[in-house]
Amino acid sequence: MDRTRSRQELDPDERWAEIAAARHALAAMLADLTRDEWEHASLCSEWRVKDVAAHVAMTPAGEPTTWEMVTGLIRARGDLWGFGRDVAIAWAQRPTAEIVRTLRAGATSRSVPLGTNAANLLLDVLVHTQDIAVPLGRVHPVPPRAGLASLRRAWRMGWPFHARKRLTGISLVASDADVVLGSGPPVEAPLGSLLLLTTARDPASVPSLTGPGVALLHR
């Protein structure tokens, strides 16, 4: 159940504007990182901060191309996650300053890789920004409109997160937006933490969660 009072969806131009803003915000945070922080583990298993940043920067740069994806997935025997990890790690061999420049230069790019769409790209950049910020102890608030749209997107998706199935029996309440998703005892948190929860980054979200529904998460 989605009890959002404001049901206005982002139109295509608004969504791309939010993607551009999120890319610029991520680039600004990355430009401030130390060498050790670039090498720090992210919330993504097997990915450093630098690998996650490279993954996000690749898309506005138009990579991987459709041909690279098809041939790469064949070599990876259909292992999408393995392919994505290897491509990001390879792309991350670039200097960190180049990754930041690429992200800024391509912030307004509307390049969309095979098999995805703009709504997923917005979710991707917002969540991956948290994948970098949280383990580094950096607070990076999620923009309300973009965060709300992406939270609802993550909630509605099946594969790969299955949020509605995993979180059945509780309701998600954003402390910084007007939205309630699901039904049952409430779990309240900022949009950024709810995005982590709905995209299966449960341990990272738990410290920010409050409400009677939190106990049910440990089932």
C-alpha positions, 0 to 999 in steps of 0.5 A: 500500500502506498499512502503518499498524499502527493501522488504526482510523479516526476515527469521525464525532464524533472527526473533527468534534472534530479539525476543531474543534480544527484550526479553533481552532488556525488561528484562534490563529495568525491572531490573531497575524499582522501586517498584512503577514503577512495580505497575504503570498502563501500556498502556493496560487497567486493566494491571499494568506494572507487569502484562504486564511483566508477560504476556511477560515472560510467553511465553518463560516459555511455559505457558499457556500450550495448555490444560490451554488455552483450559480449561481457554477459556471454563471457560472464555466463549470464552473471549480471552482478559479476559482469557489473563488478568486473566492469566497474573495477576495470573502469576504476583504474582511472585516476580519481580526478578523472572519475570526478571530472567524468561525472561532472561533465556527463551529469546532464547525459541522458545515456541509458544502458541496455535493460534499464531506464531513467527511473532506475538510474535515479534510484541507482545514483541515490543509493550508490551515493549512500553506499559511499557516504555511510561507511565513510561516516559522511551524512549526505541527505537525499533530495526529497522529490528524488528520494521519494520517487526512488523510494516508491520505485524500489518498493514497487520493483520485484527483482532484484530487491523484492522489498514488498515481499521482504518487508511484508507486515510493516509500514515504512514512514519517511521522517523527511517526506510525506509517504507511508508504504506498506501496512503494519507496525511502522518503521520510521527513518529518513528517506536515505535510510529507507532507500537502503532498507528497500534495496537490501542494505538492511544492516546499514539502515538499522541504526537510523530506524525507529518505531514498533516495526523495527523488532519485526525486521529481526524475524 
